[in-house]
Amino acid sequence: MMINTPKGIELFRLMALRSGLEAEIKGMKKRGKSCYQIIKDEFDLKGNKINVYNKFTDHINELRGIKVLSNFKKEK
């Protein structure tokens, strides 16, 4: 699969940020600015990590033309 359009590249970047946020929710830590903070700053989302993940996933699905609402639940 080749991603060679500006829209495709941006969508890939957003999906990478979403994957990073999912890893942060599950406990992974990193140096520098977190995916959670990048997403909150760029998209002006509010709330905890799980709420931001759900809203961000809905945003990505809207860009892709998918009408499914996300509902991420943290595993215990």
C-alpha positions in Angstrom: 0.0 0.0 0.0 1.4 3.4 -1.0 0.3 6.6 0.7 1.3 9.4 -1.7 -1.4 12.1 -1.3 -1.3 14.9 1.2 -4.6 13.7 2.7 -3.3 10.2 3.0 -0.1 11.3 4.6 -2.1 13.4 7.2 -4.5 10.6 7.9 -1.5 8.2 8.5 0.0 10.7 10.9 -3.3 11.0 12.8 -3.6 7.2 13.0 0.0 7.0 14.3 -0.8 9.6 17.0 -3.9 7.5 17.9 -1.8 4.4 18.2 0.7 6.2 20.4 -2.2 7.5 22.7 -3.5 4.0 23.0 -0.1 2.8 24.1 0.1 5.6 26.6 -3.3 4.6 28.0 -2.0 1.1 28.4 1.0 2.4 30.4 3.8 3.1 28.0 5.9 6.1 28.8 8.1 8.2 26.5 10.3 11.2 26.6 9.3 14.5 25.2 5.8 15.6 24.4 3.2 12.8 24.7 0.8 11.9 22.0 -2.0 12.9 24.4 -0.6 16.4 24.7 0.0 16.7 21.0 -3.6 15.7 20.2 -5.0 18.0 22.9 -3.0 21.0 21.6 -3.7 20.5 17.9 -7.4 19.6 18.1 -8.4 21.5 21.2 -9.8 18.4 22.9 -10.5 18.3 26.6 -10.7 15.5 29.1 -8.8 12.5 30.3 -6.8 10.2 28.0 -9.7 7.8 27.3 -12.2 10.6 26.5 -9.6 12.3 24.2 -8.9 8.9 22.5 -12.7 8.4 21.9 -13.2 11.9 20.5 -10.0 11.7 18.4 -11.0 8.3 17.0 -14.4 9.7 16.0 -12.6 12.6 14.3 -10.4 10.2 12.3 -13.4 8.1 11.4 -15.2 11.2 10.2 -12.3 12.0 8.0 -12.3 8.5 6.6 -16.0 8.6 6.0 -16.8 5.9 8.6 -19.9 6.5 10.8 -18.9 4.3 13.8 -18.6 5.9 17.3 -15.7 4.6 19.4 -15.9 3.6 23.0 -12.4 2.6 24.3 -12.4 1.1 27.7 -9.2 0.7 29.7 -8.4 -2.9 30.6 -8.0 -3.6 34.3 
